[in-house]
Amino acid sequence: LRPDYQAIVMLVISIIATLVVTNELGLFNGPAGLALIPEPLSSLVSTDSYPWLYVGVTAAICVIVYLFVHRVTSSPLGRTLRATRDNQDAAQALGKDVVKLRLFIFVFSNAIAGISGALLVEFIGAWSPGSWLYVETFVILTAVIVGGTGNNAGVILGAALVLVAFNEATRFIPPFGPPGFVDA
């Protein structure tokens, strides 16, 4: 599929997957989801210092993933992937297998998304299908677009701007208009 159609298809698949998980009670406990997920490193430290240990482990995993992504994107494979993204027909004319490259990057990026999801679920200690809907997907896509799709450091900056600054900045907007005009 072309990239624009692929994004639409993946959005529809995520909505279908959420509906399947929500309606199938035996799979992931239906809409209630999974709860009381054990903390993997809790036996190493005390209860008070566990969040700091988890932040350190998460930061280390983020750095490792960033370095791995940087290594892939700065390699000849990364240049081939950029050529495929920019002009699929030209890359195919040069003998590149566009379908195989798209499948590789799809699996590669979903592995990174799986790692981040596992880290989030372990931190929260629970998961339910209603906790991640298509709205969150749009927020992530907005962060990527703001940061720049071809710039790894820009995507990190875009995530900081969109996920932190824009979401938290609305707290500081003073109420205006008649009472009940805009929810708090």
Sequence and secondary structure as in RCSB ss.txt:
>XXXX:A:sequence
LRPDYQAIVMLVISIIATLVVTNELGLFNGPAGLALIPEPLSSLVSTDSYPWLYVGVTAAICVIVYLFVHRVTSS
PLGRTLRATRDNQDAAQALGKDVVKLRLFIFVFSNAIAGISGALLVEFIGAWSPGSWLYVETFVILTAVIVGGTG
NNAGVILGAALVLVAFNEATRFIPPFGPPGFVDA
>XXXX:A:secstr
  HHHHHHHHHHHHHHHHHHHHH HHHH GGG B     TTTTTS TTTHHHHHHHHHHHHHHHHHHHHHHHHTS
HHHHHHHHHHH HHHHHHTT  HHHHHHHHHHHHHHHHHHHHHHHHHHHS B GGGS HHHHHHHHHHHHHH TT
 HHHHHHHHIIIIIIIHHHGGGS   SSTTSS  
